[in-house]
Amino acid sequence: MTEAIPSELPEEYRELSATVRDFAEQVVAPVSAEHDRAHSFPYEVVAGMAELGLFGLPFPEEYGGMGGDYFALCLALEELAKVDQSVAITLEAGVSLGAMPIYRFGTEEQRQRWLPSLAAGTALGGFGLTEPDAGSDAGRSRTTGRLETNDSGAEEWVINGSKQFITNSGTDITAFVTVTAVTGETEKGKEISTIIVPSGTAGFTVAPAYDKVGWNASDTHGLSFDDVRVPAENLLGERGRGYANFLRILDEGRIAIAALSVGAAQGCVDEAVRYAKERQSFGTHIGGHQAIAFKIARMEARTQVARRMYYRAAALMLAGKPFKQEAAIAKLTASDAAMDNARDATQVFGGNGFMNEYRVARHYRDSKILEVGEGTTEVQLMLIARSLGL
């Protein structure tokens, strides 16, 4: 990709989108309603995504990846989210929040240990940032990590604290959670570092899954750490750079969430168009009524604008240029489009839009969190305002 938005995607990207679109319709769609109803994690769908190589899209082949790029991941997320946001966020969090910190900031030993299984989709990693008293203000983190020497003379991190709303943290294939922890004090305040905590470590407890409004087939848990001990070499990145490194991860992740949001918005358009052509009212299909036609036209306009914004942000990122402002605008625009389109699609469907068996009902419940996760709408506005010198 270049900095400019292409009028037509290169063939390899179009082929990827088509492949994931077929997978979404043929494999994901038939089981989405049941997993949503049962609040069950779709292991068979995850295995299918793994076979397609989706978890390895942006990683080099030397680590078991597909040798693609972050934009390829975004295209896959868009196609999956048209059908099922829970499946899309499982992929997004698995790659952007689970594997990407290892790739960006890990030592070569850490990359060799963790990335092959993450890229293969046979393992998932979690991103332990949010705490009960530290959401948007992540600098208020209270989870602590201190270095101690054990009886064998080896240094270990001893971690105490809790995290909440952590995706992919309690599945049968979760391998670890990367945790932000206060590891000291500096002249500027808390020293925050990131530490890899493997699943099953003594003192590391995964709470029961949350009872959520949406994303019911996505795995989300609270976590607690009670004198959890891991080797000193489990430090991820430079000590004291944990917060800064995760801000970089969140900037990238906002582009991915924007892509997912565009998929949700487009899914609502597609469903509304189909229904408006089938549903009869006052002697004609409801799409023949200007009120309905104009509503759907606005939905399409929102979607196309949001898509161009995430394309722009991804292009800047891949070109190695500053993209923080563009990522914030993309996330803001796309999450608004997803929520607005879900509301309008539900209105087009009338009473049927309130029934969970329809995709638009699931999008209505699922889309709200897109205005909250990986930086709230208010945080995006704050970032955009700062970029303007305000």
C-alpha positions in Angstrom: 0.0 0.0 0.0 1.0 3.6 -0.5 0.0 6.7 1.5 -2.8 7.3 -1.0 -6.0 5.3 -0.9 -6.1 2.9 -3.9 -9.1 3.0 -6.2 -8.9 -0.8 -6.3 -7.0 -3.1 -4.0 -4.1 -5.1 -5.4 -5.0 -8.7 -6.4 -3.4 -10.4 -3.4 -5.6 -8.3 -1.0 -8.7 -8.9 -3.1 -8.0 -12.7 -3.1 -7.6 -12.7 0.7 -10.8 -10.8 1.2 -12.7 -13.2 -1.0 -11.3 -16.2 0.8 -12.2 -14.9 4.2 -15.6 -13.8 3.0 -16.4 -17.3 1.8 -15.1 -18.7 5.1 -17.3 -16.3 7.1 -20.4 -17.2 5.2 -19.8 -20.9 4.9 -18.2 -21.7 8.3 -18.8 -18.8 10.7 -22.4 -17.8 9.9 -24.1 -21.2 10.4 -22.9 -21.5 14.0 -22.9 -17.8 15.1 -26.4 -17.7 16.5 -25.9 -20.8 18.6 -22.5 -19.7 20.0 -24.1 -16.4 20.8 -27.0 -18.0 22.5 -24.9 -20.4 24.5 -22.1 -17.9 25.3 -19.7 -20.6 24.0 -16.2 -20.0 22.6 -16.2 -21.2 18.9 -13.2 -23.5 19.0 -14.0 -25.1 15.6 -14.2 -21.7 14.0 -10.8 -20.7 15.5 -9.3 -23.9 14.2 -10.6 -23.0 10.7 -9.1 -19.5 10.9 -5.9 -21.1 12.0 -5.9 -23.4 9.0 -6.3 -20.4 6.7 -3.3 -18.8 8.3 -5.2 -15.8 9.6 -3.5 -15.6 13.0 -0.1 -15.4 11.2 -1.0 -12.8 8.6 1.2 -10.0 9.7 4.2 -12.0 10.9 7.4 -13.1 9.0 7.6 -16.7 7.8 10.6 -17.3 10.1 8.2 -17.2 13.1 5.6 -19.3 11.4 3.7 -16.4 9.9 2.3 -15.8 6.5 4.7 -13.0 5.6 1.9 -10.5 5.0 1.2 -7.2 6.7 -1.1 -5.4 9.1 -3.5 -4.3 6.4 -4.1 -7.9 5.4 -5.1 -8.6 9.0 -7.5 -5.6 8.8 -9.1 -6.9 5.6 -9.7 -10.3 7.2 -11.2 -8.6 10.3 -13.6 -6.6 8.1 -14.9 -9.7 6.4 -15.4 -11.7 9.6 -17.1 -8.8 11.4 -19.8 -8.6 8.7 -21.0 -11.9 10.0 -19.8 -12.3 13.6 -18.1 -9.7 15.7 -17.2 -12.2 18.4 -15.1 -14.2 15.9 -13.5 -11.1 14.6 -12.5 -9.8 18.0 -11.0 -13.2 18.8 -8.7 -12.8 15.8 -8.0 -9.1 16.4 -7.1 -9.6 20.1 -5.1 -12.8 19.3 -2.9 -11.0 16.8 -2.9 -7.4 17.7 -2.9 -7.7 21.5 -1.6 -11.2 22.1 1.1 -11.8 19.6 2.1 -8.4 18.4 3.7 -7.3 21.7 5.9 -10.4 21.5 6.9 -9.6 18.0 7.4 -5.8 18.5 9.2 -5.9 21.8 10.2 -9.5 22.7 13.7 -10.9 22.7 14.7 -13.3 20.0 14.3 -16.1 22.5 10.8 -14.9 23.5 9.8 -14.7 19.8 11.1 -18.2 19.1 9.3 -19.6 22.1 5.9 -18.0 21.7 5.3 -16.7 18.1 5.1 -20.0 16.2 2.1 -21.3 18.1 0.5 -17.9 18.2 0.9 -17.4 14.5 -0.4 -20.9 13.9 -3.5 -20.2 15.9 -2.9 -23.2 18.2 -2.3 -20.8 21.1 -3.7 -17.4 22.2 -2.2 -14.7 24.3 -4.0 -12.1 26.4 -3.3 -8.4 26.9 -3.5 -7.5 30.6 -3.8 -3.8 30.8 -7.2 -2.7 32.2 -7.8 -2.8 35.9 -10.8 -2.0 38.1 -9.5 1.5 38.9 -7.4 1.9 35.7 -9.3 1.9 32.4 -8.7 4.9 30.1 -6.3 6.2 32.7 -4.0 3.2 32.5 -1.2 5.1 34.3 -3.2 4.5 37.5 -2.3 0.8 37.4 -1.9 -0.8 40.8 -0.7 -4.3 39.9 2.8 -4.5 41.1 5.9 -6.6 40.0 9.0 -6.7 42.2 12.2 -8.6 41.6 13.2 -11.1 44.2 15.9 -13.8 44.4 14.6 -17.3 45.0 16.2 -20.0 47.0 18.1 -21.2 44.0 19.7 -17.8 43.5 17.6 -16.9 40.4 15.8 -13.7 40.0 12.0 -13.8 39.7 9.2 -11.3 39.2 6.6 -11.5 42.0 3.3 -10.1 40.7 0.3 -9.0 42.8 -2.9 -7.3 41.6 -5.8 -7.8 39.3 -7.0 -7.1 35.7 -10.4 -7.0 34.2 -12.1 -7.3 30.8 -9.2 -9.3 29.3 -10.0 -11.0 26.0 -8.7 -14.5 25.1 -7.5 -15.0 28.7 -9.3 -18.1 29.8 -9.7 -20.4 26.7 -8.3 -23.9 26.6 -5.6 -22.7 24.2 -4.6 -19.5 26.1 -0.8 -19.8 26.6 -0.1 -16.6 28.5 -1.2 -13.1 29.5 1.2 -10.2 29.1 0.6 -8.0 32.2 1.4 -4.3 32.9 2.8 -3.9 36.4 4.3 -1.1 38.5 7.9 -2.2 38.9 9.3 0.9 40.6 9.1 4.7 40.9 10.8 7.4 38.8 11.0 11.2 39.0 8.0 11.3 36.7 5.9 8.8 38.6 5.3 5.1 38.3 7.7 2.8 36.4 5.5 0.5 34.4 6.9 -2.7 32.8 5.3 -5.6 31.0 5.7 -9.2 32.1 4.7 -12.5 30.4 2.7 -14.7 32.8 2.1 -18.2 31.4 -1.2 -19.8 32.0 -1.3 -22.2 34.9 1.3 -20.3 36.9 0.7 -20.7 40.7 -1.2 -17.8 42.1 -2.6 -16.7 38.7 -6.4 -17.1 38.8 -8.8 -16.6 35.9 -12.2 -15.6 37.1 -15.4 -17.0 35.6 -16.4 -15.5 32.2 -18.3 -12.2 32.2 -22.1 -12.2 31.5 -21.9 -9.6 28.7 -24.4 -7.6 26.6 -22.7 -8.6 23.4 -19.6 -10.4 22.0 -21.1 -13.5 23.7 -18.8 -15.9 21.9 -15.7 -14.0 22.8 -13.7 -15.1 25.8 -13.4 -12.4 28.4 -12.4 -12.7 32.1 -11.1 -10.9 35.1 -7.7 -12.0 36.3 -6.0 -12.0 39.7 -2.3 -12.4 40.7 -1.4 -13.5 44.2 2.4 -13.7 44.7 2.7 -15.0 41.1 6.3 -15.8 40.4 7.8 -15.9 36.9 11.5 -15.8 35.8 13.1 -12.4 35.4 13.6 -13.1 31.7 9.8 -13.0 31.3 10.1 -9.2 31.2 8.8 -8.1 27.8 10.7 -5.2 26.4 12.8 -2.7 28.3 12.0 -2.2 32.0 10.0 0.9 32.5 8.9 1.1 28.9 5.8 -1.1 29.3 3.3 1.7 29.3 4.9 3.4 26.3 5.1 0.1 24.4 1.5 -0.7 25.0 0.4 2.7 23.8 2.1 1.8 20.5 0.2 -1.5 20.5 -3.0 0.4 21.1 -2.4 2.8 18.3 -2.0 -0.1 15.9 -5.0 -1.9 17.5 -7.2 1.1 16.8 -6.7 0.6 13.1 -7.7 -3.1 13.5 -10.8 -2.2 15.6 -11.7 0.4 12.9 -11.5 -2.4 10.3 -13.7 -4.6 12.5 -16.2 -1.8 13.0 -16.3 -1.2 9.2 -17.1 -4.8 8.8 -19.9 -4.6 11.3 -21.3 -1.4 9.6 -21.1 -3.1 6.2 -22.8 -6.2 7.5 -25.7 -4.1 8.7 -25.9 -2.4 5.2 -25.9 -5.8 3.5 -28.6 -7.2 5.7 -30.8 -4.1 5.5 -30.6 -4.1 1.6 -31.5 -7.7 1.4 -34.4 -7.3 3.8 -35.7 -4.1 2.1 -35.9 -6.0 -1.2 -37.8 -8.9 0.3 -40.1 -7.3 2.9 -43.5 -6.1 1.5 -45.4 -3.1 2.8 -48.3 -1.1 1.3 -48.1 -3.0 -1.9 -44.4 -2.8 -2.6 -41.0 -3.9 -1.1 -40.1 -1.6 1.8 -36.9 -0.4 -0.1 -39.3 1.3 -2.5 -40.3 3.7 0.2 -38.0 6.7 0.3 -37.8 6.8 4.1 -36.2 3.3 4.1 -34.1 3.9 0.9 -32.6 7.1 2.3 -31.9 5.5 5.7 -29.9 2.7 4.0 -28.2 5.2 1.7 -26.9 7.0 4.8 -25.7 3.7 6.2 -23.7 3.0 3.1 -22.2 6.5 3.1 -21.0 6.1 6.7 -19.4 2.8 5.9 -17.5 4.0 2.9 -16.2 7.0 4.7 -15.0 4.9 7.6 -13.4 2.4 5.4 -11.3 5.1 3.7 -10.2 6.3 7.1 -8.8 3.0 8.2 -7.2 2.4 4.8 -5.5 5.8 5.2 -4.3 5.0 8.8 -3.0 1.6 7.8 -1.2 3.0 4.8 0.7 5.5 6.9 1.6 2.9 9.5 3.0 0.5 6.8 4.9 3.4 5.3 6.6 4.1 8.6 5.0 7.5 9.0 3.2 9.0 12.0 -0.3 7.6 12.2 -1.6 8.3 15.7 -4.1 11.0 14.7 -5.3 9.0 11.7 -5.7 5.8 13.8 -7.8 7.8 16.3 -10.0 9.3 13.5 -10.4 5.9 11.9 -11.5 4.3 15.2 -13.8 7.1 16.1 -15.4 7.2 12.6 -15.8 3.5 12.2 -17.1 2.7 15.7 -19.7 5.5 15.2 -20.7 4.0 11.9 -21.1 0.6 13.3 -23.3 1.7 16.2 -25.4 4.1 14.0 -25.8 1.4 11.3 -26.8 -1.2 13.8 -29.5 1.1 15.1 -30.8 2.0 11.7 -30.7 -1.6 10.4 -32.7 -2.7 13.5 -35.3 0.0 12.5 -35.4 -1.3 8.9 -36.1 -4.8 10.2 -38.8 -3.6 12.6 -39.9 -6.2 15.1 -37.6 -8.8 13.5 -34.7 -6.6 14.3 -35.3 -7.2 17.9 -35.0 -11.0 17.6 -31.6 -12.5 18.3 -31.8 -14.9 15.4 -31.2 -12.0 13.0 -27.6 -10.7 12.5 -28.7 -7.1 12.9 -29.9 -7.8 16.5 -26.5 -9.3 17.3 -24.8 -6.3 15.7 -27.0 -4.0 17.8 -25.8 -5.6 21.0 -22.2 -6.1 19.8 -21.5 -2.7 18.3 -21.7 -0.6 21.5 -18.4 -2.0 22.9 -16.7 -0.7 19.7 -17.1 2.8 21.1 -15.4 1.7 24.3 -12.7 -0.9 23.8 -9.1 0.0 22.8 -9.8 3.6 23.7 -13.2 5.1 24.3 -14.8 7.6 21.9 -13.8 10.3 24.4 -10.1 9.2 24.3 -10.1 9.3 20.5 -11.5 12.9 20.7 -8.8 13.8 23.2 -6.0 12.4 21.0 -7.4 14.2 17.9 -7.6 17.5 19.9 -4.0 17.1 21.1 -2.8 16.5 17.6 -4.3 19.9 16.7 -2.3 21.5 19.6 -5.4 22.0 21.8 
